[in-house]
C-alpha cells in the first residue's frame, strides 16, 4: 500500500502563487506516474497535471503555462507549482499515484488540500 499526504494549500489572491507538495510513503517501490487532480465546488474531479517516473508531463489546457508539476523520486515527493492563479483554480487538490505499468490509471489517492483563490 501507498499513503499520500498533501500539503501547501491555502488562500491566495488572484495572480498569486502556491506550491503544493505530496509525500508518498509505504510501498513506494510500487509507484509509477503521479498526478494532481482538483475538484471545484459542485463539479467533478478533473486532472490538473501528471508526471511519469521518467519525468514526462501532461497538463490540463486550463493550467498550461501557469502550473508546473515536478517530482523528486529520491524523496518520493511530487510538487505542483501554481503561478498566475485565477479564482477558477479554487478547489480541493488531490495527489494521486499509479502502480507501475498502469499508465495514468491512478491507484492511490491523498485526502486532498484546499486551495482558495480570491478575486
TIPAGU-324949 format. One record per residue (C-alpha): residue in three letters; x, y, z. Coordinates in steps of 0.25 Angstrom, whole numbers, plus 2048, in hexadecimal, padded with zeros to 3 digits. Example, Ala and Ser with C-alpha at 12.3 -4.5 7.8 and 13.67 -1.06 7.14 Angstrom:
ALA8317EE81FSER8377FC81D
***
This chain:
UNK800800800UNK80480E7FEUNK80081A806UNK800828800UNK7FF835808UNK7FD843802UNK802850808UNK80385E803UNK7F4862801UNK7EF86F806UNK7E987D802UNK7EF8857F7UNK7EB8917EFUNK7E98917E0UNK7F68927D9UNK7FE88C7E5UNK80587E7E6UNK8058727EFUNK80D8657EFUNK8078587F3UNK80F84C7F8UNK80B83E7F9UNK813834800UNK8128257FEUNK81581A808UNK81280B809UNK8158027FDUNK81C80D7F6UNK8238047ECUNK8158027E6UNK8138107E1UNK8138137D3UNK80C8207CEUNK80882B7D8UNK7FE8367D6UNK7F68417DBUNK7E78427DAUNK7DD84C7DFUNK7CE84D7E2UNK7C785A7E2UNK7BA85C7EAUNK7AF8567E2UNK7B88507D7UNK7BE8437D4UNK7CC8407D7UNK7D68437CCUNK7E48417C8UNK7ED84C7CAUNK7FB8477C7UNK8028397C7UNK8118357C6UNK8178277C3UNK8228217CBUNK82B8257C0UNK8268347C0UNK81D8357B4UNK81283E7B7UNK8038417B3UNK7FB84D7B7UNK7EC8517B6UNK7EB85C7ACUNK7E58667B7UNK7F38657BEUNK7FD8657B3UNK8078707B4UNK8038737C3UNK8058657CAUNK81285D7CBUNK81284E7D0UNK81F8487D5UNK82383C7DDUNK82F8387E5UNK8308297E4UNK83B8297EFUNK8318307F9UNK8258297F3UNK81E8367F2UNK81683D7E7UNK81484C7E6UNK80B8567DFUNK8108647DEUNK80486D7DBUNK80687B7D5UNK7FD8867D0UNK7F187F7D7UNK7E38827D4UNK7D68817DCUNK7D28757D3UNK7DE86E7D9UNK7D786D7E6UNK7D485F7EBUNK7D98537F3UNK7E684E7EDUNK7E983F7EDUNK7F68387EBUNK7F582A7E5UNK7FF81F7E1UNK7FE8137D8UNK8058067D9UNK8108037CFUNK80B7FF7C1UNK7FD8057C4UNK7FF8117BBUNK7F781C7C1UNK7EC8147C8UNK7EE8187D6UNK7EE80E7E1UNK7F18177EDUNK7EB8247F2UNK7EE82E7FCUNK7E3835805UNK7E58427FEUNK7E9850801UNK7E085C7FFUNK7E48687F6UNK7DC8747F6UNK7DF8807ECUNK7D988D7EFUNK7D58977E5
***
